[in-house]
């Protein structure tokens, strides 16, 4: 039977420093089905950070693109943790947990395609792939799909657009990832008619998640996976009871 997938947004951004190894561990500890992260290119490395600047999430200042990898690694991303590389996160997250990699900025398609070349691409269970690559930059996502056509892809959109169907078909999308306010029953039905699943972000209220699930949404991204523990009415799968410090 189909069930709602719960995906930790930037790890568990409401419970631990976002996009850090402890944050991803926190999400896994709460029994999520997957974790989502953001990547940018820093020299020859792929680093896990959301913004184009380091100011909001670290003790540093400046553009990611203008800092060397060594300079980035010296920054405190929260709790004394460094900005991780994508390779470090992929090594740390258990194999049964889906990793959703969001491409941020130019050059990420080729860099990520090279890094995941030898990674498993088969499903961990019938509901989801091992890796899912998404982006608001649909051209960058197409470039990734051309390089790694066997890895699942998902166009991202903050609002509904008539161009979404073409973007989804261009990458043989596994899902379309929509802002939850754009995930209306009609829009979700349209996405599913294309043969895609619909994932909704960012959903921190289990009641809202239940409504989305009832309308056909396959999964939600959340900052607070702890709120989704023990929610049988929506068939949430988490059962862990451990807590994470913020």
Secondary structure, 3 states (H helix, E strand, C coil): CCCCEEEECCCCCCCCCCCCHHHHHHHHHCCCCEEEEEEEEECCEEEECCCCECCCCCCCCCEHHHCCHHHHHCCCCCCCCCCCEHHHHHHHCCCCCEEEEEECCCCHHHHHHHHCCCCCCCEEECCEECEEEEECCHHHHHHHHHHCCCCEEEEEECCCCCCHHHHHHHCCCCEEEEEHHHCCHHHHHHHHHCCCEEEEECCCCHHHHHHHHHCCCCEEEECCHHHHCCCHHHCCCCCCCCCCCC
